[in-house]
Amino acid sequence: MHRLRALALATGFSLAIAIVALFYVWGAFALALAATQWFAGWMGETIAAFIAAGLLVVGCLLAAQAAVWARARWDAHAGAARMARRRRDLEALRRDPARAHWAPLAERRQVADPATVARWESRYRELLAHPRRRAFAARALEGEFLSDAQIDFLLDPSRRVTCAHLQPVEQALRAAGAPMTVGEPGFLWTEWSLDGPRLLREMPLPGVHWQVPAAHPRDPQPGYLRCPACGSRIEGGFGASFPRA
């Protein structure tokens, strides 16, 4: 029922926009025709044509302004409709005993649509059903949806995800307590800033390259260590420097 009402309102509003725009264009055209006929007999056809063209341009500008105004009104209406739908979804979530545990997260993120909550619940159930990963189910309720690879990495201090050529750096990062995120196979990211040249000097890293993306003043990119033979890499961020001075 709510969707039908929203559709009817959107259709009516769109028709109103079209009618207003057509009214302005028709008015400008009619005014141009009247001016042409009046000036044709008094000042000549050439001057009348210039005046008519000017009036038509003014009419088109007014029509464009009306369209901009109508679009702004439509955006405000659409935004209000989204907020109302979000409030309804959140209220329905709070009243549902099977999903109410997601209400705090939905309220913080301002997202409560059934599809999103269903994905959250599916991942939550997966974690609860796994004997080793179930401890991370509570973190999912707080909005921290870690991948299986990340969880296994956190649970096993001896686990390595990079190739043998980069593992000395990975092991040193883990020993130093660096916060790290596991990505695609062979990829590791840390928020610490890597001192690549120093790592290459102080560690046995045969075949490993230090690469820095092209600098951009508005979008600087951190450097990373890469093993071309294996396709493995460790990428740093802009946090504390590693190794420590």
Order of alpha helices (4+ residues) and beta strands (2+ residues): alpha-alpha-alpha-alpha-alpha-alpha-alpha-beta-beta-beta-alpha-beta-beta-beta-beta
